[in-house]
């Protein structure tokens, strides 16, 4: 009876937590994102502080390191987009030719004449023309929101790093004295799993940029570097990101006037990269640091998108990894940690292997 009662309480807690996450999403997304990033930079700051650097300075350097890294990626994308813009006219002509061929195919296959298709398109245009102002206002509002949230994330990141000892001590003081060691262990493991996951993911994305760039260049895709960077960045969303990036690349090839061989080539590159990523990169570079089974990985991605949108999908995996660590280290919650986890033996990432070699 007590187990059933405990399960009901846990279910109610999950429902209340989801409601709170959805209601306070505008406030929580920057806070949680900054918290996860702070876990990534804790070791970086510790190393600098051990050499005598002031905590405020080390936190500021960490923030600037993040800003510079993001700026480099944005600069690469902007450089490639400027090259893409030079071919806009040619792409327009090929797009018109593509849609003309599509109209002819619809006419032959479905019996809908080109004039009838034009009427349908015009009618749809009339229905949506009144929404143009609202769309523009929404775009401006969304852009300003992204800028404000970016500034908030940087401020929160600095403050989390600066006050990390106080936050840690506060969490430990919340638990009874006999459980302080266990709470400290949970915090340590949570920080490490976020560090390893994010650093491994960053390294894997760089390797994916190289592989996609080489593959798309060999196939003959225009602006291959742009699509390689795009496919790599989208990898931060598991399962969905790589398929989305490759689909965009295939559509771009079609608009650019690429033939069926080039489209097949892009798909072959995607399959080869996915094979290398799944069987070589993930075990060696990332390892099973999060140790979550595919069922709950997909479920938490869907739930994250529903509650927090794209940000929820990006943060879902490391957050669920932290939840699993909490469940694994609290006796009453161990069944839930077992349910979320997998029976596979934990693999060691290449970063940990290199550290082990250095210690020897």
Secondary structure as the mmCIF struct_conf table of DSSP 4:
data_model
#
loop_
_struct_conf.conf_type_id
_struct_conf.id
_struct_conf.beg_label_comp_id
_struct_conf.beg_label_asym_id
_struct_conf.beg_label_seq_id
_struct_conf.end_label_comp_id
_struct_conf.end_label_asym_id
_struct_conf.end_label_seq_id
HELX_RH_AL_P HELX_RH_AL_P1 UNK A 2 UNK A 23
TURN_TY1_P TURN_TY1_P1 UNK A 24 UNK A 24
HELX_RH_AL_P HELX_RH_AL_P2 UNK A 25 UNK A 50
TURN_TY1_P TURN_TY1_P2 UNK A 51 UNK A 52
HELX_RH_AL_P HELX_RH_AL_P3 UNK A 55 UNK A 85
TURN_TY1_P TURN_TY1_P3 UNK A 86 UNK A 87
HELX_RH_AL_P HELX_RH_AL_P4 UNK A 88 UNK A 110
HELX_RH_AL_P HELX_RH_AL_P5 UNK A 114 UNK A 129
TURN_TY1_P TURN_TY1_P4 UNK A 130 UNK A 131
HELX_RH_AL_P HELX_RH_AL_P6 UNK A 132 UNK A 162
TURN_TY1_P TURN_TY1_P5 UNK A 163 UNK A 163
HELX_RH_AL_P HELX_RH_AL_P7 UNK A 164 UNK A 174
BEND BEND1 UNK A 175 UNK A 175
HELX_RH_3T_P HELX_RH_3T_P1 UNK A 177 UNK A 179
HELX_RH_AL_P HELX_RH_AL_P8 UNK A 180 UNK A 219
TURN_TY1_P TURN_TY1_P6 UNK A 220 UNK A 220
TURN_TY1_P TURN_TY1_P7 UNK A 222 UNK A 223
HELX_RH_AL_P HELX_RH_AL_P9 UNK A 224 UNK A 233
HELX_RH_3T_P HELX_RH_3T_P2 UNK A 234 UNK A 236
BEND BEND2 UNK A 237 UNK A 237
TURN_TY1_P TURN_TY1_P8 UNK A 238 UNK A 239
HELX_RH_AL_P HELX_RH_AL_P10 UNK A 240 UNK A 255
TURN_TY1_P TURN_TY1_P9 UNK A 256 UNK A 257
HELX_RH_AL_P HELX_RH_AL_P11 UNK A 260 UNK A 276
HELX_RH_PI_P HELX_RH_PI_P1 UNK A 277 UNK A 286
BEND BEND3 UNK A 288 UNK A 290
HELX_RH_AL_P HELX_RH_AL_P12 UNK A 294 UNK A 308
TURN_TY1_P TURN_TY1_P10 UNK A 309 UNK A 309
HELX_RH_AL_P HELX_RH_AL_P13 UNK A 310 UNK A 329
BEND BEND4 UNK A 330 UNK A 330
HELX_RH_3T_P HELX_RH_3T_P3 UNK A 331 UNK A 333
HELX_RH_AL_P HELX_RH_AL_P14 UNK A 334 UNK A 340
BEND BEND5 UNK A 341 UNK A 341
BEND BEND6 UNK A 343 UNK A 344
HELX_LH_PP_P HELX_LH_PP_P1 UNK A 345 UNK A 349
HELX_RH_AL_P HELX_RH_AL_P15 UNK A 350 UNK A 359
#
